Amino acid sequence: MSGRQPTLLGIVELGGYPNFVPLYRRLGFHAELVSSQRRAQAYLKRRTPDVVVAEFNYQSDFRDRTSNLESLMARLQKHPQTRVIVFYQTGYEAKLQRLSSRFPVFEALSLPVDADTVERVLLRALST
């Protein structure tokens, strides 16, 4: 990532945590936020971000997947250099572990998340 501004795609579907865009920008990211997986997929057709920050939303009523992230993670398999940071509800940790056993998750942070923790993880993502 040296020599150019790193890119970050934030996917905020449910929210319930602080807006981290000012933090992303302070750390030097060109950050773009989308509000759905459909919009994230459209973004990924045009660009490959250095970091993706997304929520893990488990839904038992999905027919062919268990969460909102399977399609995103499948697309990102073509880009192993992209670091994926996931925010999740503690009650769904086992479901997230099942996803992360199939797809690489750089870091999973349980809600509630705070700016200091997110900053530490992002700095680590930039240095790897």
SVG drawing of the C-alpha trace seen along z (x, -y; Angstrom):
<svg xmlns="http://www.w3.org/2000/svg" viewBox="-36 -13 42 37">
<polyline fill="none" stroke="black" stroke-width="0.4" points="0.0,0.0 3.0,-2.3 3.1,-5.2 -0.6,-5.6 -3.6,-6.3 -5.1,-3.1 -8.8,-2.5 -11.5,-1.3 -15.0,-0.1 -17.3,-0.3 -20.6,1.6 -23.1,0.4 -26.4,2.3 -27.7,2.2 -25.3,-0.2 -25.8,-0.7 -22.1,-1.8 -20.3,-5.1 -19.6,-6.5 -15.9,-5.7 -15.5,-7.6 -13.6,-10.5 -11.3,-7.9 -10.8,-6.2 -9.9,-9.5 -7.6,-10.6 -5.7,-7.3 -5.2,-8.2 -7.8,-6.0 -9.9,-7.0 -13.1,-5.7 -16.4,-4.9 -19.5,-3.8 -22.4,-1.7 -25.6,-0.6 -26.2,2.8 -24.4,5.9 -25.8,5.2 -24.1,1.8 -20.9,3.4 -20.9,5.9 -21.3,3.0 -18.4,1.2 -16.2,4.4 -16.9,4.7 -15.2,1.3 -12.5,1.3 -10.6,3.6 -10.2,1.9 -7.3,2.5 -9.6,3.0 -13.3,3.9 -15.1,3.2 -18.5,5.0 -21.1,6.2 -21.8,9.9 -25.6,10.3 -26.6,13.9 -30.0,14.8 -31.4,18.3 -33.9,17.8 -31.4,17.6 -31.8,20.6 -28.3,21.0 -26.1,19.1 -26.1,18.2 -25.3,14.5 -24.9,11.4 -21.2,11.9 -20.9,15.1 -21.3,13.4 -18.9,10.6 -16.3,13.0 -16.6,15.3 -15.9,12.3 -13.0,11.2 -11.3,14.6 -9.9,13.3 -8.2,10.5 -6.4,12.2 -4.6,8.9 -7.8,7.2 -8.1,7.2 -11.6,7.9 -12.6,6.6 -15.9,7.8 -18.2,6.3 -20.4,9.0 -22.9,9.5 -21.4,11.7 -24.3,14.2 -23.4,15.0 -19.7,15.8 -20.1,19.5 -21.8,18.7 -19.0,16.2 -16.4,18.8 -18.0,21.1 -17.8,18.4 -14.2,17.5 -13.2,21.2 -14.1,20.9 -13.1,17.4 -10.2,15.3 -11.2,12.6 -8.4,10.3 -10.0,9.4 -13.5,9.9 -14.5,7.3 -17.5,7.9 -20.0,5.1 -19.9,2.6 -16.8,1.4 -14.8,-1.7 -12.6,-4.0 -9.4,-3.0 -9.8,0.7 -10.8,0.0 -7.8,-2.3 -5.4,0.4 -6.8,3.0 -6.7,0.7 -3.0,-0.3 -2.2,3.4 -4.0,4.0 -2.0,1.2 1.3,2.6 0.7,6.2"/>
</svg>
